[in-house]
Amino acid sequence: MTAPEPSQTWDAGSYQHHTPFVAKLGEDVVALLNPQSRERILDLGCGDGALTRVIIKHGADVVGVDASASFVASAKAAGIDARVADVQRLSFDEEFDAVFTNAVLHWVPDHGAMARGVHAALVPGGRFVGEFGGFGNVAAISTALRMAAAQWGADSSLAAPYNNPTEGEFAAVLEAAGFRVEQAFTFARPTLLPTGMRGWLEVMRGTYLDSFGDHREDALSSILAALEPSMTNASGEWFADYVRLRFVAIKP
C-alpha cells in the first residue's frame, strides 16, 4: 500500500513476502469502514489489492489507486480496477460513497492536497476511513537509520522520509479540507516482523540502503546491531515500533 515517495521504490513480490502483516492488520480498518453492497469505494494506495479484495467481497464496487506501477500491475492481475495515480492529485468529482486507506498516508508529503482531493471525490455524506503511521511511528528504527547515515556519509534525508502527524494535527488537516472528524486516535502496536528487521529494511528502506553504495552491507549490519537490544524478544524475534493513527471523517 504505497503513495508517491521518490526516496523508495517498490516491488510487489518483495512486499508480499516480507510484510504480509500489513494487509492482515488492516482488516480491522475494513471492519471500521463497514462496506456495503453496491457502494462505490475508492481504495487510496491499494498496493497489490489484498484489502481491496476484502472490500469487494462485501459487494462494493471498488477502484484502487497507487503510485507504484508494480503494485497496480499485481492488483490488475487479480481482476481489480486499479490505476496508477498520485493521491495528492486526485481528479474524481463526487464519484464515491467512501474512501478507504491503510498504511499509506505516512508516505504522503502533502496531507492537505490529499484531503482536498478525497473530499472532492466523495458524495455528500460520504466517509473517509483509514489508518497510517502516526507521530512516533518507527522512531527507534528511524534514529538508527540516521545514525548510520552520519557514520557512513549517506544522505540522512532518505533515512525517514515520513509524514507522521499527531491525531490533532491530522484532524485539523481534515477539517480544513471540509470534513467533519468523527474520530482520530493513535495507539502503539509493536509488530512482529516475520522475516526479521533485515527483511523489513530491505522492502521499506531498500532505496535508502542502496545509497550507501559499497558500504551497503556494513551500514545494514550497524543498523541491525543498534536495534537488536531493544527490538527483539527473548526468542530472537524482531519487532517494529509501530504507532498507528486511525480515523473516520465525513463529508457533510
C-alpha positions as CSV (number, residue, x, y, z in Angstrom):
1,M,0.0,0.0,0.0
2,T,2.0,2.9,-1.3
3,A,1.8,6.5,-2.2
4,P,4.2,8.9,-4.0
5,E,7.6,8.6,-2.4
6,P,10.6,9.2,-4.6
7,S,13.0,8.0,-2.0
8,Q,11.6,4.5,-2.1
9,T,10.8,2.2,-5.0
10,W,8.5,-0.8,-4.5
11,D,8.4,-4.4,-5.7
12,A,5.1,-6.2,-5.2
13,G,6.6,-9.6,-4.7
14,S,9.1,-8.5,-2.1
15,Y,6.4,-6.5,-0.2
16,Q,4.1,-9.6,-0.1
17,H,7.0,-11.8,1.2
18,H,8.4,-9.6,3.9
19,T,5.3,-7.7,5.1
20,P,2.2,-9.8,4.9
21,F,1.0,-8.4,8.2
22,V,0.2,-5.1,6.6
23,A,-3.0,-6.4,5.0
24,K,-3.8,-8.7,7.9
25,L,-3.7,-5.9,10.4
26,G,-5.7,-3.7,8.0
27,E,-8.7,-6.0,8.2
28,D,-9.8,-4.1,11.4
29,V,-9.8,-0.9,9.3
30,V,-12.0,-2.6,6.7
31,A,-14.4,-3.5,9.5
32,L,-14.4,0.1,10.6
33,L,-15.2,1.1,7.0
34,N,-18.1,-1.3,7.1
35,P,-18.5,-1.5,3.3
36,Q,-22.0,-2.1,2.0
37,S,-23.3,-3.9,-1.1
38,R,-23.3,-1.7,-4.2
39,E,-21.4,1.1,-2.6
40,R,-18.7,2.7,-4.8
41,I,-15.5,2.8,-2.8
42,L,-12.0,4.3,-3.6
43,D,-9.0,2.4,-2.1
44,L,-6.4,5.0,-1.7
45,G,-3.0,3.4,-2.0
46,C,-4.3,0.0,-2.8
47,G,-1.0,-1.8,-3.1
48,D,-1.4,-5.3,-4.6
49,G,-5.1,-5.2,-3.8
50,A,-5.1,-7.5,-0.8
51,L,-7.5,-5.4,1.2
52,T,-9.3,-4.2,-2.0
53,R,-10.4,-7.8,-2.5
54,V,-11.7,-8.0,1.1
55,I,-13.8,-4.9,0.4
56,I,-15.1,-6.3,-2.9
57,K,-16.3,-9.4,-1.1
58,H,-18.8,-7.2,0.7
59,G,-20.4,-6.4,-2.6
60,A,-18.9,-3.0,-3.1
61,D,-17.7,-1.6,-6.4
62,V,-14.1,-0.6,-5.8
63,V,-11.5,1.4,-7.7
64,G,-7.9,1.2,-6.4
65,V,-5.2,3.8,-7.0
66,D,-1.5,3.5,-6.2
67,A,1.7,5.3,-7.2
68,S,3.6,2.1,-7.8
69,A,3.2,0.5,-11.3
70,S,4.4,-2.8,-9.8
71,F,1.6,-2.8,-7.3
72,V,-1.0,-1.7,-9.8
73,A,0.0,-4.5,-12.2
74,S,-0.3,-7.0,-9.4
75,A,-3.7,-5.7,-8.4
76,K,-4.9,-5.8,-12.0
77,A,-3.7,-9.3,-12.4
78,A,-6.1,-10.2,-9.5
79,G,-9.0,-8.6,-11.5
80,I,-9.1,-5.3,-9.7
81,D,-9.9,-2.0,-11.3
82,A,-6.5,-0.5,-10.3
83,R,-4.9,2.7,-11.7
84,V,-1.5,4.4,-11.3
85,A,-2.2,7.8,-9.6
86,D,-0.7,10.3,-7.2
87,V,-3.0,10.5,-4.2
88,Q,-2.1,14.2,-3.8
89,R,-3.5,14.9,-7.3
90,L,-6.8,13.1,-7.4
91,S,-9.3,14.2,-10.1
92,F,-12.5,12.4,-9.1
93,D,-15.7,14.5,-8.7
94,E,-18.3,13.1,-6.2
95,E,-17.9,9.6,-7.5
96,F,-17.5,7.6,-4.3
97,D,-19.6,6.7,-1.2
98,A,-16.4,6.1,0.8
99,V,-12.7,6.4,0.5
100,F,-10.5,3.8,2.3
101,T,-6.8,3.9,3.0
102,N,-4.4,1.7,5.0
103,A,-0.7,2.0,5.7
104,V,-0.3,4.8,3.0
105,L,-0.6,8.3,4.3
106,H,2.7,8.4,6.2
107,W,4.3,8.3,2.7
108,V,2.3,11.3,1.5
109,P,4.2,14.7,1.9
110,D,1.1,16.9,1.4
111,H,-1.8,15.7,3.5
112,G,-3.7,18.9,2.7
113,A,-3.7,18.3,-1.0
114,M,-4.6,14.6,-0.4
115,A,-7.5,15.5,1.9
116,R,-8.9,18.1,-0.6
117,G,-8.8,15.5,-3.4
118,V,-10.6,12.9,-1.2
119,H,-13.2,15.4,-0.2
120,A,-13.9,16.2,-3.8
121,A,-14.1,12.5,-4.7
122,L,-16.8,11.8,-2.1
123,V,-20.5,12.3,-2.5
124,P,-22.1,14.4,0.3
125,G,-22.4,12.2,3.4
126,G,-19.5,10.1,2.2
127,R,-16.9,8.8,4.6
128,F,-13.1,8.8,4.7
129,V,-11.8,5.9,6.8
130,G,-8.2,4.9,7.3
131,E,-5.1,4.1,9.3
132,F,-1.4,5.0,8.9
133,G,1.7,5.7,10.8
134,G,1.2,8.5,13.4
135,F,3.5,10.5,15.5
136,G,6.3,8.4,16.9
137,N,5.9,5.6,14.3
138,V,9.1,3.6,13.9
139,A,11.0,6.2,15.9
140,A,13.7,3.9,17.1
141,I,14.3,2.5,13.6
142,S,14.5,6.0,12.1
143,T,17.0,7.0,14.7
144,A,19.2,4.0,13.9
145,L,19.0,4.8,10.2
146,R,20.0,8.4,10.7
147,M,23.0,7.3,12.9
148,A,24.1,5.0,10.1
149,A,23.8,7.9,7.5
150,A,26.0,10.1,9.7
151,Q,28.6,7.3,10.2
152,W,28.9,6.3,6.6
153,G,28.3,9.7,5.0
154,A,25.0,8.9,3.3
155,D,22.0,11.2,2.7
156,S,20.2,11.3,6.0
157,S,17.1,12.8,4.3
158,L,16.4,9.4,2.9
159,A,16.5,7.7,6.3
160,A,13.0,8.5,7.4
161,P,11.0,10.4,4.7
162,Y,7.7,10.0,6.6
163,N,4.8,12.3,7.4
164,N,3.7,11.2,10.9
165,P,1.4,13.8,12.4
166,T,-0.3,13.8,15.8
167,E,-4.0,13.0,15.8
168,G,-4.8,16.6,16.5
169,E,-2.6,17.8,13.6
170,F,-4.2,15.4,11.2
171,A,-7.8,16.2,12.4
172,A,-7.0,19.8,11.7
173,V,-6.0,19.0,8.1
174,L,-9.2,17.0,7.5
175,E,-11.3,19.8,9.0
176,A,-9.5,22.4,6.8
177,A,-10.5,20.3,3.8
178,G,-14.1,20.4,4.8
179,F,-14.5,17.2,6.7
180,R,-16.3,16.6,10.0
181,V,-13.9,14.4,12.0
182,E,-15.8,11.7,13.9
183,Q,-12.7,10.0,15.4
184,A,-9.0,10.3,15.2
185,F,-6.7,8.5,17.7
186,T,-3.3,6.9,17.9
187,F,-2.1,3.7,19.5
188,A,1.1,1.8,19.9
189,R,1.2,-1.5,18.0
190,P,4.6,-3.3,18.3
191,T,4.5,-5.5,15.2
192,L,6.2,-8.9,14.7
193,L,8.4,-8.9,11.5
194,P,8.2,-12.4,10.0
195,T,11.4,-12.1,8.0
196,G,13.2,-10.0,10.7
197,M,14.4,-6.5,10.7
198,R,16.7,-7.1,7.7
199,G,13.7,-8.2,5.6
200,W,11.7,-5.2,6.7
201,L,14.5,-2.7,5.9
202,E,15.0,-4.3,2.5
203,V,11.4,-3.7,1.5
204,M,10.7,-0.5,3.3
205,R,14.1,1.3,3.1
206,G,15.8,-0.6,0.3
207,T,16.4,2.6,-1.7
208,Y,18.0,4.2,1.3
209,L,20.3,1.2,1.9
210,D,21.3,1.4,-1.8
211,S,22.5,4.9,-1.2
212,F,25.4,3.5,0.8
213,G,27.0,2.0,-2.3
214,D,29.9,-0.3,-1.5
215,H,29.2,0.3,2.3
216,R,25.6,-1.1,2.0
217,E,26.2,-4.3,3.9
218,D,28.4,-2.6,6.5
219,A,25.7,0.1,7.1
220,L,22.9,-2.5,7.3
221,S,24.9,-4.5,9.9
222,S,25.5,-1.4,12.0
223,I,21.8,-0.6,11.9
224,L,20.8,-4.2,13.0
225,A,23.4,-4.1,15.8
226,A,22.0,-0.8,17.1
227,L,18.4,-2.1,17.0
228,E,18.8,-5.7,18.3
229,P,18.9,-5.0,22.0
230,S,15.5,-3.1,22.0
231,M,13.7,-4.6,19.0
232,T,14.0,-8.3,19.7
233,N,12.3,-10.6,22.3
234,A,13.8,-13.4,24.3
235,S,13.2,-15.8,21.4
236,G,15.1,-13.6,19.0
237,E,12.1,-12.4,17.1
238,W,12.2,-8.9,15.6
239,F,9.5,-6.3,16.2
240,A,8.9,-2.8,14.7
241,D,7.9,0.1,16.9
242,Y,4.7,0.9,15.1
243,V,2.4,3.7,16.2
244,R,-0.8,3.9,14.2
245,L,-3.3,6.8,13.7
246,R,-6.8,5.7,12.9
247,F,-9.6,8.0,11.8
248,V,-13.1,8.4,10.4
249,A,-14.2,11.6,8.8
250,I,-17.4,12.6,7.0
251,K,-18.1,14.9,4.1
252,P,-21.1,16.9,5.2
